[in-house]
Amino acid sequence: MMTQIESYSKIAKELKKDYPKLSDFELLSLAIQIERNQLIENGLSISRLDKHPPSLEAIAIALGYTNDQIKETITDVLRERE
């Protein structure tokens, strides 16, 4: 699920409104972490809803990996399909 990536300056301004007692360093640090998390969320196609599996999980499901095969790895599943 693609989420909008806000700039760290916009995030910092919003945080300043909600948390006026935070220092500029703390605000900037949190804003950068939030922006980084948004980038990672988009890069890994992580869904905030449980009904849509993340990309890596969807790939594993497509390869035949299920919960009852916990003792096996994706590599084992791929070897069996050869």
Residue pairs with C-beta under 8 A, 6 or more apart in sequence:
1 45
1 46
1 47
1 48
1 49
1 52
2 42
3 38
3 41
3 42
3 48
4 38
5 35
5 38
5 39
5 42
6 34
6 35
6 38
7 35
8 28
8 31
8 32
8 34
8 35
9 31
11 30
11 31
11 34
11 35
12 27
12 28
12 30
12 31
15 22
15 27
15 30
15 31
16 22
16 27
19 27
22 30
40 46
44 54
44 55
44 56
45 54
45 55
46 54
46 55
47 53
47 54
53 61
60 74
63 74
63 77
63 78
63 81
64 77
64 81
65 72
65 74
65 77
69 77
